[in-house]
Amino acid sequence: MDSHGRSALAADGKTFRTRGISRRVNQITISAIKEMPLLASRIGGCVSLGQGIPSFPTPEHIREAVCRVIREDAHSGKYTLGPGMPELRQAVAAHLFEDRGIAADPDRELCITVGAMEGLCAAVLTVVDRGDEVILPSPNYASHIEQVLLAEGIPVFVPLRKADWGLDVDAIREAITPRTRAIVICNPHNPTGANFARKDLEALISLALERDIFIISDETYDFLVYDGKTCFNMSSVAELKENLIAVFSFSKKYAMTGWRAGCVYASEGVLDHIMKVHDAVAIAAPTVSQHAALAALRGPQNCVDEVRSALESRRNLVCERLDRMKDFFDYVKPAGAYYLMARFKAPGVDSMTFALRLMKEARVITIPGAAFGPGGEQHIRISFGGADSEISEACDRIERWLSTNPFGS
Ligand SMILES: Cc1ncc(COP(=O)(O)O)c(C=O)c1O
């Protein structure tokens, strides 16, 4: 475990060159979410409960719309304006208004980004100086840590409540210092599947306003809540606007992970600065991907319901399977997103050892909980984005492996 709470993967014993490499890049790492499949590819024959790529193809009407644009518009290969195509920003603004009552100005308050990831990174680089602190309720999405480190900020991990993975607002309050610049909140939550309680999020908003710190709201899974429930989006709260940077994604909602389209919403005064980072690193999001995003917003929305209902049934499947292994795992049932943190009952075994052995001996990819900050130790993250058959096969293998008593009695 390093000083930032990460358990860096040994990357097969590779040592990295440090000479000539900046301090800021030397101290970051490729997240274990991406490293585990890489290691697995060298082993061969693994099934994955690892990376968060859902099994669904991009809906046909989106792919068709892009083919049409490429065929008919000779200029579709050119850069768009930096903040993105005006018609796409208008469509996003209309969507945000209908969905959440957010009155975002498409010309001044929205920027289309290269996935949510670029938006999040630009947001952090915009508000964090060297030595500034950023609060990450932990366990947390691994890349949030690296983005803070890239800005030479200090991630401050505040544990989520273990019993339900809820936000501990009192603990967050205590963690705030004069150097605190932002709190990163992802709801519904990766890696735990939590859907944070509205009262906790409202308390957090009051806290952010009282202490004048930013909330960077990662809304990648805002559409994905189960059991007929919804989630409370902090971006809907008008009073927070000057202290909010909200980041949306097309990746999971429209099965568009590879298109790399996302969007940042912030007040004009803040977005003006985010745009400078966006210009320096991306110029503009890919034009074809912006057309895909536009087709997604303009097209039928039943594809979103289909994704949600398939993932809800996969959530149920994975929970049933884990219940059969309850001598070995416990977990909090996910209310949203498509991940859960399974706590393994193997005293003295850390999550990296557990996940590597599971991969080498049972040929199942999971992500060691330590990759998600200190709150993730003693867990593995299981993604149920894969097809039912994949989930069943992976659980069969885990069951068989456990029956060999891999950690002794
Ligand atoms: C919490 C979270 N934020 C951001 C991202 C990145 O999203 P995008 O593909 O839009 O860059 C992911 C992807 O898995 C995620 O889980």
The ligand as an SDF file (V2000), in Angstrom:
LIG
                    3D

 16 16  0  0  0  0  0  0  0  0999 V2000
  -17.1410    6.6600  -11.7410 C   0  0  0  0  0  0  0  0  0  0  0  0
  -16.6730    6.7990  -13.1380 C   0  0  0  0  0  0  0  0  0  0  0  0
  -16.3690    8.0200  -13.5980 N   0  0  0  0  0  0  0  0  0  0  0  0
  -15.9300    8.1930  -14.8550 C   0  0  0  0  0  0  0  0  0  0  0  0
  -15.7730    7.1320  -15.7060 C   0  0  0  0  0  0  0  0  0  0  0  0
  -15.2760    7.3670  -17.0910 C   0  0  0  0  0  0  0  0  0  0  0  0
  -16.3630    7.5880  -17.9390 O   0  0  0  0  0  0  0  0  0  0  0  0
  -16.1460    7.9380  -19.4630 P   0  0  0  0  0  0  0  0  0  0  0  0
  -16.1370    6.6840  -20.2480 O   0  0  0  0  0  0  0  0  0  0  0  0
  -17.3130    8.8310  -19.8240 O   0  0  0  0  0  0  0  0  0  0  0  0
  -14.8640    8.6930  -19.5790 O   0  0  0  0  0  0  0  0  0  0  0  0
  -16.0830    5.8400  -15.2810 C   0  0  0  0  0  0  0  0  0  0  0  0
  -15.9130    4.6780  -16.1590 C   0  0  0  0  0  0  0  0  0  0  0  0
  -15.9990    3.5330  -15.7910 O   0  0  0  0  0  0  0  0  0  0  0  0
  -16.5480    5.6680  -13.9610 C   0  0  0  0  0  0  0  0  0  0  0  0
  -16.8700    4.4650  -13.4710 O   0  0  0  0  0  0  0  0  0  0  0  0
  1  2  1  0
  2  3  1  0
  2 15  2  0
  3  4  2  0
  4  5  1  0
  5  6  1  0
  5 12  2  0
  6  7  1  0
  7  8  1  0
  8  9  2  0
  8 10  1  0
  8 11  1  0
 12 13  1  0
 12 15  1  0
 13 14  2  0
 15 16  1  0
M  END
$$$$
